[in-house]
Amino acid sequence: MVEGGVRYRLLGPVAAHLDGEPVRLGGPKQRAVLAALLLNANRVVSEEQLIGLVWDGEPPISARGQLQVRVWELRKLLGRSAIVRRSPGYLIEVAPGQLDVQVFGDAVAAARVDLAEGRLDAGAARLRDALALWEGPVLGGVTEALQDRESRLLDERRLAAVEDLFDAELRAGRHADVIGELRRACGEYPFRERLQAALMLALHRSGRTSEALAVYAQTRRRFTDELGIEPGRELQELHVQVLQGDAPAGDEPAPAPVVRPAQLPHDVRGFTGRHAELARLDDAGIWVITGAAGVGKTALAVHWARRARDRFPDGQLYVDLRGFDADHEPVPPAAALAQLLRALGQQRLPSGVDELAALYRTVLADRDVLVLLDNARDADQVGPLLPPSGMVLVTSRHRLGDLVARTGARSLPLAVLPAADSRALLTGVLGVESSDSLDELARLCGHLPLALRVAAANLGPEGSAHRVDDLVATLRADPLTGLTVDGADESPLTRAFAVSYAALEPCSQRLFRLLGLVPGADFTPRVAAALLDVPVAEAGRRLHRLAAAHLVERHGPGRFRFHDLVRDYARTLGGEDGAWERLVEFHLAAADAVDRHFSRHPLRLPRHADPASEVDFASSAEAVAWLEAEHANLTAVLRHAAVHGPHPAAWYLADAIRSVFLHRGLRAEWLDVAFPVLEAARGVPRVEALMRQGIGAACVHLGRRDEAIRHLEAALLAHREADWPEGEAATANSLGIALLASGRFTEASELFTRSLEAGTRTDRMMALNNLGFAERQSGRPDQALEHLSRALAIGTEDGSQWGEAVARVNLGHVLRSYGDLAGAREHLMAACALHRHLGNRYGEASALIGLSLVDTDAGEVDRARCAATEALAVARREENRETEVGALIALGNAESAAGHHREAASHHHQAVSLARRWSSPWQLAEAEAASRTSRSRVSNLQDR
């Protein structure tokens, strides 16, 4: 734990210390508020979550006010900045070393890496230090509601660390030394089989085999008398091995392979100068290289790193943090950590930034690595990415004074090149001798490396003195000031870019200007073709010419981007009439083409004409690949078009991506763009209605049901006022789904019936599917079968693979309820294949859940377990909580059928816990029923 400042304790009585002195906390509810925030340190906790954690059952009407009072009191005690208000709740900021739970987690994670790599003594020592942080029952002094919900998980983490410790001691050969500790632990936790196994091994390896066998006999008697079950397979097998004298000898496993990444970018050709700066970087530590845009920060960092990489045998990591990208937010720390950890060979990653940072520090502990963090925005972005050892280079246009103060990093500010180095750079790149003209060229470029290289690119290799003189004359005559550096009145960069632009052929100049219209991060030949209104192959050739002139960069197969300064310059040149409209039309045509492959045919805005551009994808896989690569650029185009036009093409584009994004699970991304579009479309009733409908549909899948119902009700009213019956029918379907998810079956069925009577064939198909689902959940399988059979007929007649797949999933469940397992399997297998073909992972998981339930009924337990496990993996990857609940129920049922009743009870308990937070009432009821059954079976075993 850190010295000074504030420290928090949860591993014992909840407490806080400020500058070494204890803080006098109030009663259980104030301590519970503090503990609830600390359990989610550095993350926003909503007021609803806090109220649920602090008050058990029904909170009082004044709960929100009481919560605000207790937060205010805590701020008085801990400092006003300790707890900050962040919508929709509060956040407590905790630095490394301030919270004992985080210190414990970091130490255990580091110990496990030590053990995996064979450092047994170090791992055991870390575990003992971590366990020493526990000072009695956790979360002491808080409300019973919070302690009941959270203490079990913390205790489980402690027990897992205890078990790891004893395993480490046994692997290190200290068998006799830990027998006493093991006996105490086994007495305290008599049903922890891993502890009993460790005690048996310690005794056996100490020559006390009869005592080891007695431990097993006592354990078996305890399990059969008190639980009604035999010990687990591993303990039984160890018993046999001890009897036969061939128990594991404790040989150390081979250390896990260590990944040594080598991610440094290519060195800059002809790097010149910066001798003093390079010498300073030879002194290890954390360096923050700062300076104006174009001054060569990245070039210096990469050149030094390439030169010194042999000093870092454990690897070199690189991340572009995109801190100064005009069209995109900086890379969040969580995303950067995930990128770094994957480069280090870590595939199973936690979701929270604190957990990611802890794993990152653990993996890099005591390793000689170099981490290059390029284009950092601020200290908060960089802080979690600092490793515990090795060396770090950070580049930024900002000074990052907070980072320097907090970490002891050293700042290395870069100025423009000295005149001699500028001259050397030009002579080196151009292959010519020094001259007064080169000196003047360097002066006109402001001695900025980027400007010098752009100017040199205009001259080409071995630029003659005559060409240098011409370039100097051009720069003198054209005092462009479109870009400035550090507030200068005239920008040498702008002059250099202007000359480079003037050297292009007219057709390439035109493309350069038009690319300045692109609001996204990068562009492809297809985008260039739309802007130019030429074939894609011709546009690709022109892009390669711009890349050769160093005005765009090719950063992936078929993908190009601007340096941010060059992009800003291109935007000063202006486009041309019709180019922006062609860009919007291209993206609209592409979104339409993606949607055609999924054949959902949702409600669409009536169009006067189809897009002028023609886009087609040969397969669903190609359509999905395009969407995954382009969805960020697609939303950037839509945001700009919503505000600046053209209308109605912008509204058509919003309508098109609404369907595509929701289908592909890009719901959060859809919401990010839908609200700005909704605001821009005020006064256009049908667009407002469709945006609200799309927002509501996304909110249903994200578990925000009240918000979904609010938007969908507003959309229904807007469609009615706009006299658009098709819109009203489609929205009635969507609102019905939201009500169904909230357990309001009667209201939902009324809306489905309204949609059935007034909508298109697609609306009728969707309404019949939804009615069938509602009837099935209400225990009316005959009516469900009738509705779903009609929905399947429409889907197959109209060629709607999505509609057919949904109907078949529901029919599979209905036929299962009749006992027709063969018919149910046929529908569910067909649905699974259709959803996979369409790339609909959520639908695939739903079909797999049905197949698991059918296999369980048929006694095919292994197959049932496999299907449920796959569905659970898909649901968690897609972050679809309702599907995750269904998969947990199915997996629990499969385990129960296999006789694994404790595993079944565990899965069902997880389903109940998750359903209470995320799922609909009917699904919670289903989870609770399954949990009661599995608990009953475990209880029956214990009573035997």
N, C-alpha and C positions, 0 to 999 in steps of 0.2 A: 504494500500500500504506500501511496505517496506521503511525504511529509508536508505539513502545512496545508493551507487551503481548506477545502471542505472534503470530508470523508463520510461515506455512508455504509451502514451495516444492515444487512438483511439476514445473514446467516447466524441468527441468534435473535435477541430482542432488537426490534427495529430502533436504530439510533443514528444520530448524525453528530459529527464533530467539526467545529469550525476553528481553524488555527490551533488544533490540539485540545480545545475546550469542548465539553459535551454541550449539545444544544438541548434546551428543555422543551421537548416535544409535548404536545397535548395528549388527549385521550385516544381511545382506539380508532375513532373515525379519522382524526387528523393523521395518525400514524398509517392508517390504511390508505389514505389518499397519497401520502408520500411513498409508501411501499408500492402501490399500483403504478405510479409514475416511474419509479426506479426499476420495476420489473420490465418496463418498456423504455428504458433510458435511451435518450436521443431519438425517440420516435414520438409522433403525435398520438396522444390517447384521447379519443373523443369523450365528451361529457357523458354520453350514454354508456360507454364502456366503464368509465370511472364510477358512475352511479351503480351500475350492475355489480362491480367488484366490491363496492363499499357497503351497499345495502343488500341484504338477502331478501329474496321474495319480492313483494311489492314495495318499492321505495315510497317514502312520503311525498306528498304534493310539493313540499318545499325542498326536495332533495337537490335540485339544481342550485337554489339559493344557498343552501348549506354547503354545497361543494365549493361554490365561489368564495364563501367566507373562509373555508379551511385553506384554500389555495392562497388567499390573501394573508392569512396568519403565517403560513409556511414561508411566504416571500419575506415577511418581516423578520423571521428567524434566520433564514438562510441567505438573504440578499435578494433584491428585486430581480436581478438577472438570472437567478437560479432556475426559476420556473417561468416559462414564457407562454404567452397566449398564441396559439396557432390553430386556425380553424381546421376541424370542428371541435377542438378541445385544448389540451395543454401539452407542453413538452418540457421535460427536465433535461438540462444539458449536463452530461457527465463526461469528464475527461478520463483517459486511461489511468488506472490506478486509484481512482476515487471510490469505486463501488466494489465491495468485497465479492459479490456474485460474479462480476466481470473478471476480477483478478483470479478467482477460483477457476472460471471457465478457461481463461488464457493459460493458466498453469497446467490444467489437466490436458488441454489440447497439445501444449508443448511436450508434456510428458509422454503422450501417446506417440508423437513423432519420434521422440528419443527411443521409445521401446521398439517401434517398428523398424528403426534403423540400427538396433542392437546396442544402444547406449543404456544398459540396464540400470547402472548405479545412478546416472543422471536422472533417468525417468522416475525411479523410485523416490529419489530425493525431492523432485518437483511435486510428486503426488503427496508426500508427507507434508510439505509446505502448504500445499493447497488445502489439505484436510485440516490443518491447524487453524485455518480461518474460521471454522465452525465453532460457535460459542454457545451451544445449547439449541433447543428447538427453534427452527427457523420462523421468521415473521412473528416473533413474540410481541405481544401488546397490540396487535391489530384486531379488526373485527373477525368474528367466526366465519363470516361469509368469505372473506378474502383468504383466510388461513385454510379453510376447507378446499378452496379451489386451487391454490397455488403451492401449498407446502409439500404436497405429495410429489410433485414434479421435482422440486429442489431436493427432497430427500432421496429420490430415485437417482439423481445425478451424483449425490454423495456416495450412495451405495455402489454405483458403478465404478467410481473412483477407488473406493475401498477394495473392490474385487480386482481392479487393475493393479493396485499396489501389491496385493498378495501374489498375483500372477508374476509380477516383476521380481519379487523377492525369491520366489521359487525358481524362476528361470536363472537367477543369479546364484543359485545354490545355497541360499540361506534358509534351508528347510527347518532346522531345529530352532533357529532364532525366532521364527514367527509363530511357532505352535501356540504359545500362550495367547498372543493377540488373536490368532484365528479361533481359538476356543471361545474367547469372549465375544467375538463377532458372531460366531455361529449360535451362541446362546441368545444373543440379542435378536438375531434374524434366523430363526430355526428353519424357515422354509426357503431360504436362498440356496438353491442347489449348487451354484457356483462356489459359494463359500464352503459348503460341506465337501465339495470335491477338492478344493484347495487344502483343507485340513487333512483329508485322507492322503493326499499326495505328500504333504509335509511329514506326516507320521511314517508313511511307508518308506520314503527316501531317507528318514532318520533311523531306519532299522526297527521301527515299532509297528510292524505290519499287523499284529493282532489288534492293536488299538485302532488302526485304520479301518479294519474290518468291523470293529465294534461301532465306530462312527456310522458306517453305512447301515448296520443293523438297527441302531437307534433311529436314524433318519427314516428308514423304510417303515419302521413301526409307527413313527410319528405321522408320516404321510397317510398310511392306511387307517390308523385310528381316528385321526382328526379331519382328514380330507376325503378319505374313502378312495384314494387313488395311489398308484405306484409312483415311485420317483421317476424322473425323466430318463430318456434313453441314454444320455451321456453319462449320468451318474451310475446307471446300471452297468454300462460297458466298462466304466472305470473299476467298478467292484469286481467284475470278472477278471480284468487285467491284474488287479492286486492279488486276487486269489491265485492266478496262474504265475505270478511273479514277473509279469512283463509289462507293468505300468510304465507310462512315458518317463524317460530318464531326465527330462528337462532340458534337452539340447536346445540351444537358441535357434530360432528360425532365421533363415537368410534375410538380411535387411531388404526392405522394399526398394525397388529401383528408384533412383532419384533423377528427375527430369532436369536437364540443363539447357534452358532455352537460349537461343541466339537470335534475338529479334532486332538488332540494330539496323537502321536503314543504311543504304549505300552512302559512302563518303562522297562529299562534294568534289567534283573533278577540279583540280587546280587550286585547292584551298591554299590561301596565302596569308602570311602575317599572323597576328594574335599570339606572338611568342610569349609575352608576359602573362597573358590570360591562360594559355596552355600550361605554363609552369605553375601557376597558382592552383589549377585544378589537380595537379599531381598530389596535392595534400588532401588526403581522404576525408570524407565526411558528407554533409549535405550542402550542396551548392545551389544557389538560386541565380540563374543567369538572366539578367533583365536588360531591356533596351527597347528602342522604338522598332516599329514594324520594318522589316527589310534590313535590319542592321546585322543579321547573321547569327542570331542566337542558336537556332537549331543547327546550323552548319558547324559552329564551334563545338557544341555539345557532341554531335555525332562524330566529328573528326577526332576529338580527344578520346571518346569512348572506343572508337575503332583502334586507335593507337594503343590504348591501355587495356584492351579486353583480356589479354593474358593474365592480368592481375585479378580477374574475376572468374575463376575456374568453375564456379557453380552456376554461371549463366549471366546473360545480359537481357533485361526486359525493356520493352519500349511501349508507351501508350501516348497517342495523340489525344489530349484532353479537350480539344476544340474550344478553348476558352474564348476565342475571338471570332467565331463564325457568325456572320450576320444573320444567317437563316436558321440556325439551330441553337438550341440550348447547349451549354457546356455538358460534357459527359458526366453524369452523376457518379459520385464515389462508388455506389454499389455496382454500377455497370463496369466501371474501370477495375474494381476488385475482381469481379467475375472474369473479366478478360485476362487479368494477370494470373489468377488461380488456374484457369484452364491451361494457360501457357506453362504452368508448373506441373501439369499432369493431374490436377484435381478435377474430377468429373462430377461428384456428388456435392453440390454446393448448397449452403443454407440460403435463406431468402433475405434476412435482415442485414443491414450494413454493419452493425456491430459484430454479428456472428461471422460475416465474411472477413472483416478486418482481423478478428481473432484468429481465424484459420490462416489467413495470409501471414500474420506475424509468426504463427506457429511453424508453418512450412518453411519460412525463411530464417528462422532462428539459427544463429551461429553459422550461417552460410555466407560465403564471399560472393555476393551478387552485385551487379550494377543495375540500377533502375533509372531509366531516363523518362521523365514525365514532361512531355512537350506541350507547349501552348496552354499553360495553366491559367485559370481565370483568377482564383483567389486561394487564400490559405485553407479555407474549409474544404475545397475540392481536393487539395493535396494531402491534408493531414492524415486521413485514413489510409493513404497509399504508401506511407513511409515504412520501410522494413525495419526490423530491430537490429539488423547488422548489415554489413556491406556499405555501398556508396550510392548516393542519389544525386542526379542532376535534374534540376527543374528549370524550364525556360518559361518566361512570361513577359508580357509587355508591362505588367504591374510590378511594383517593388516587392510585394508580399511581405511587408514589414511584420505582420502578425506571425507569419510562419517563422521568420528569422528570430523574433522575440521568444516564441514558444519553444522552439526546438534547438536553438543555438546554431541554426543554419547560417552559412556565410553567403553574403551577397556579392555577385560579380557583375557590376553594371558594364554594359558594352556601349561605347561611343562609335561614331563612324570610323572608318579605317584612316590611319595616317596616310598622307599623300604618297609616301614611298610604297606602302602596301597596296594602295589602290593601283598605282602604276604597275607593281609586280603582278597583281591579279590580271590586269588587262594584257600585259605582255605574255603572261603564262597561257591565258586562254586563247589569245589571238595568234600567238607564235610570232610576234613581231618585236623589233627592238624599241626601246624607250624613245620618246620624242616629246617635244613641247605640245604637239596636238593631243597625244595620249594624256598628258597632264591636264590639259584643258578639258578633255572629255571626262576625266575623273572628277574634276571640279564641278562641271555642269551636272554630273550625276550625284553630287553631294557626298561622294566617297562612301555611298551605301552599297554594300555587296550585291544586294538584289538588283538595284538599278544598274550597277556596273555589268552584271552578267546579262541583263536584258539588252543593254546597249551593245555588248560584245556579240550577242546572238544576232543582232541586226547586221553586224559587219561580216559575220561568218568567219571560219578559220582562215588564218593568214590574211587578215584584212590589210589592204594596202594603205599607205600613207594618204593617198588621194581619197580613199573611202572614209578614212578617219576624219580628214579635214571636212569632207562633205557632211558627215554626221555632226561634227562640232558646229558647223555653220547652221545646220537645221535646228539643233537644240537652242542655239543663241536666238534664232529668229522666232521661236514658238514658245513663248513663256506661259505654257498651260499651268493652271493652278487648281485643277480639279481635285487633286489630293494634296494633303498637307501632312507633314511629319513634325510632331511636337510643336504645332502651332505656327510653323513657318508660313510666310506669305505665299511663297511659291514652292512647289514640290518638285524636286529633282526626279522623283519616281514618276510623276506624271509626264515629265518631259521624256524620260526614257521610254515609257510605255507608248507615248504618242509617236515617237520615231519608229518603234517596233511595229506599230499599227500601220504607219505610212508605208513601210517597206513591204506590206502584204499586197498580193494581187487583189483587185477589187472584189472578186467573189469571196475571198477569205476575209477581207475587211467587213463585208456584209454579214457573214456568219458571226464574226467577233462581236459586232454591234448587237446582233439579235440575241446572242447568248446572254448578254447583259440583262435581258428580260426574264430569264429563268429564275424563279424565286427559290428553287430547291438547292440541295447541296451539290449535286452533280448532274450530268446529262449524258445521253447516249446518242448514237447516230440517228435513231428513230426520232428523238426530240429535235435534233438539228434538222432533220429532213422536214419535219412539220413546220419549223420556223422558216426555212428557206423555200418550202414548197417544191422540193426536188426529190428524186429517188434516194432511198436510204444509202445505197452504195456511194453515190456522189457526196452525200453529206458526210459519210465516214471518211472519205479521202480528204475533204476540207478540214475535218477535225484533226487529222494526222498532220496536216500542214501547220495548223495552229500550235500543235504540240511541238513540232520541230522548231518553231519560232519561240518556244518557251513562254507562250501566252496562255496555254492550257496545259494541264498535266494529265497523263494517262495513269490512273491509279488502280485499275483492275481491267479484266477482259471486257472490252467494249464500253468502258466507263471513263469519263473525263470530268475534270473539275478545274475551276479557277483557283489560283492563289487569291486570298481574300482581297489583297490590294489591287490585283489585276481586275478582279470582278468589279470592284468599286469604280475603277477607271472605265471599264466597258459600259457601265451604267450611265456614265456622264455623256456618252456619245449619242444616246437615244436609239430607239428602234426604228420601225417603219410602220405605216398603216397596214393593218391586217395581220401582222406577225403574231401579236399577242393573242388575237382571236383564233388563229390557227393552232397555237399552242394549247389553248383551252379545249378546242374542238378535238385535238389529238388525244388528250387525256380523257375526254368524254367517250370517244370511240373505243379507247383501250379498256376503260371501265366497263362499257357495254359488252365488249368482247369477253372479258373475264366472266361477267355475269351469265353470258349465254352458255358457258360450259357447265354452270351449276343448275341451270334450268329451274330456278325457283319462281320466276315471273311474278314478283311482288307488284303491288300497286306502284305505278309510275306516273309522273307528271305527263299530261298530254303534250306532245311535241308537234310543232308545225312542220318540222323537217328533221331527218336524221343528220348526224354529224357529217360534215363534208369529208373528213378523213376516213380512211378505211383501214381498220386494224383487225387482224384475225390471229388466233393462236391455234396451232396444230393439235394441241392436246390439252387436257386439264392440267397436266403437270407443267406445261409451258405457261399456261395462264397463271397458275399459282406462283411459279418462279418469278414471273414479271411483277405480280402484286407484292411479293415479299421484298423484292429489290426496290420497288418504286413507291410504296405506300407513303413514305415520308415526303417525297417530291409531289405526290398526288395531293396531299393535304396542303402543302405550301401553295400550289397553284390554286386550289379552291379558296384558301383564305384570301389571297390577293384578288381573285376574280369576284368574290362575294362583295368586296368593298368597291373595287374599281370597274367591275364589269368584265366582259360583256354579259348583259342579262338579255334573255333568259338562259343562255348557255351555262352560266354559273349555277343556276338553280338545277338545271338538268344534271350537271356534274355532281352536285351535292346529293341529288336523288339517286344517281347511279352508284356512287361509292357507299351510300347508306346501306344498300343491299349487300354489296360486295364485302364491306368491312364487317358487318354483323355476321355474315355467313362464315367468314374466315377467323372469327374470334378476335378481331381487332376492335373490341368494344370500347376500351379505354381510349384508343386512338380516335375512334369515331366521336366520342364525347368531347375530346379536345378541340375538334373542328366544328362540331355541330352547334355548340353554343354561340361562337362568333358568327356562324352563318345565320342562325336564328335571329340574332340581333340585327344583322345587315338586311335581313329579309322582312323586317317589320313593314306591314302594309301590303304584303303579298300573301293573301290568306292561305292559298293552297301550299305554298312553300313553307310558311310557318307551321301549318298543320302537319306536313310530312316530316319536318325537322323534329317537332315534338313527338311524333309517332316513333321516329328512329331513336330519339333520346330515351323514350319510355321503354322500347324494346331492349336497348342496351342495359338500362338500369335493372330490368327484370333479371337478366343473366348475371349481373354483378351483385345481386342480393339486395338492391336498393328499391324494395317493392313499393314503399309509400311514395317515394319520388317518382317511380314509374307510373303509378296510378294517377298521380297528379298531372303529369305531362300528357298521358293518354286521354284522360278526361277532357283536358283542354283541347287536344287534337280532335277528339270526337265532336266537340262543340264547334270548332273552327271548320271542320268538313261540312257540318250541317249548315252553318251560316254561309259557306261558299257554294251551297247547293251542289255538292259533289257526292252523290250516293255511293259510288265505288269507293271513294276515300273513307266514307263513314263505315261501310261494311268491313273494309280491311282493318280500320282502327278498332272496330268493335271486336274483331278477332284478337288483336293484340292486347286490348284492355281485358278481354276475357282471360287470356293467359296470365296476366298480372294478378287478376282476382283469384284465379285458380291456384296460383302459387301462394296466395295469402290465405287459402282455405275457404274462400267465399264461393262455394261450388254453385249455389243456386243462381247468384247474380252472374257468374261466369257463363253458365249454361244459357241464360236468357240472352246474353250478348252473342254467343255462338249461333243461337237460333236466328237472331236478327240478321247476322251476317249471312247465314244460310239462305235466308229469304230474299235478301237484297243485293248480294254481291255477284261477282263474275264466277265463272267455273273454277278459277283458281281459289277465289274466296270460299266457294262452297266446299272444295276439297279440303282446305285448311280448317274450315269450321267443322266439317264432319270428323276429321282427325281429332280435333280438340274436344268435340262432343263425345266421341268414342272414349277418349282418355278420361273425361269427367265421369262418364257412366261407369267405366271400369273401376275407377277409384271409389265410386259410390256404391259398389257392389251390385251393379245391374249389368251382368255380362251379356245378356241377350240383346239389350238395346245397344250396348257397345259394339257387339259383333255386327249389327245391322249398319250402324253409322260407318264403321271402319271398312266394311266391305264396299260400301258406296264410294268412300274416299279412295280406296285402292283402284276401283274401276275408273274413276276420273283420272287418277294419276297415270295409269297405264295407257288409257285412251289418248291422253294429251301428251304423252311422252315426258311427263314430269318425273324424273328419277328421284328428285328429292321428296316429292309428295308420296311416291310409291314406297320409298324407304321408310318414311315416318309411319305410314299406315301399316307396313309389315311389322315394324317393331311393336306397335300397339296390338296388332292381331296376334302376334306371338304370345304376348302376356295373357290375352283373353283365352286363347286356345289352351294355354297352360292351366288356367283356372278350371277348364272343363276336363282336364286330364288327358287331352290330346297332345302328348308330348312330341310325337312325330310331326304333326302339323305345325306345332309351335316352332320346332327346330327348323323346319323348312322355311318359314317366314323370316325367322331371325337370322339364319345364315344368308338368305338373299338380301336382307336389309343391311347386314354387316358389309357384304361385298359392294352394295350400291354406295353406302356412305364412304367406304374407302376409296372407291373410284372418284367420288365427288370431292375428296379431301376434307370431308366433314368429320373431324375427330370427335366432336361431342356426340354426333349421331352414332358413330362407330362404338363409342363407349356404352351408349344406351343399349345397342344391340348385344354387345358382349355381356352386359349385366343380365339381360334376358336369357342368353344362352347359358350362363352360369347357373341361373335358377332352374332352368330346364334340366341341365345335366345333374344338378343335385337331386332333383326329384327322380331322375332315372337311375340314380346310384353311380353315376360316372363322376366320382368325387375328384379325382385328379384333374380331369378335364374342366370341371366346374371351377376348381381353384385357379387353374391357369387363366381361364377367361376372366374371372373376377380380378385377379392380380393385374392383368393387362388393362382392364377397364380402369382400375384404380390409378395405374401409372398415367394413363391418358388424362384422366380427370384432374390429377394433380399438376400435370404439365400444362394443361389448358386453364388451370385455376378455376374450374367449374365445381363449386362446392356441392351443389345438389347432386350432381352425378357422382361426386366422391362419396357422398352419404350412401347412395344406392349401391355403389361398388363395395363399400365396407359391409353393408347388410348382406350382400350376396356372398362375399368372402367368408363372413361369419357363419352363414348357413352351410357353406361347403365344409368348413372346418368342423362344425357340429356334426354333420353327417358322417365325417371321417372319425368321429369319436374324440376329437380334440376340443373338449368343451371349454377349457380355460382359454385357449386361443380364440375360440368363437366368442366367448364373453368379452374378451379384450377388444375384438373388432367391433362388436355391437356397442360396446361402451363408447368407443371412439365415434361411431356413427351418431349416437345420441348427443354427445358433446358438440359435435360439428353441426348437427341439425338444429340444436337450440340457438346457435349463433347465426346460421345462414339459411336454413331450409324452410320449406313451407310447413304449415301445421300437419297436413296429411302425411308428409314424409317423416316428420318428428314422431307422429303416432306409430308409423310403421317401424321406425328405429327402436322406439321404446318397447313395442310388442316383441320384437326380435330379442332385445336385451333381456326382457323378463324371462323369455323362454330359455335363453342360454344360461342365465343366472340360476334358474330353477334346476337345470340339469347338473350344474356344478354342485348345487346344494344337495341334490339327491345322491350324488356320488359321495359326498362327505358324510351323509347319514347312513350309508351302508355299513 
